[in-house]
Amino acid sequence: MKAAFPITLENGVIVRGNESPFMISSDPGFKGVSGNDANGNRATNIVGFDGQDLLKRCTRTDCANPILDTVLFRSLW
């Protein structure tokens, strides 16, 4: 599902969709933060923004790449 901007995260960060790419934390153990998009849809395990889409940490134990694009679920690393 495509997230509708702005997305308000529980840590107070608001992602408007026009920001430069960023990671919420540089801590490799950071599990992500949850929030809601403009339509009230829940977003979980968010670790950053790639300039177009939210970045999500995969919580499955069999993930080869822990950071995924939340919309396309393509591997970023």
Helices and strands as residue ranges (DSSP letters): E 7-9, E 14-15, E 22-23, E 33-36, E 42-49, E 54-57, E 67-69
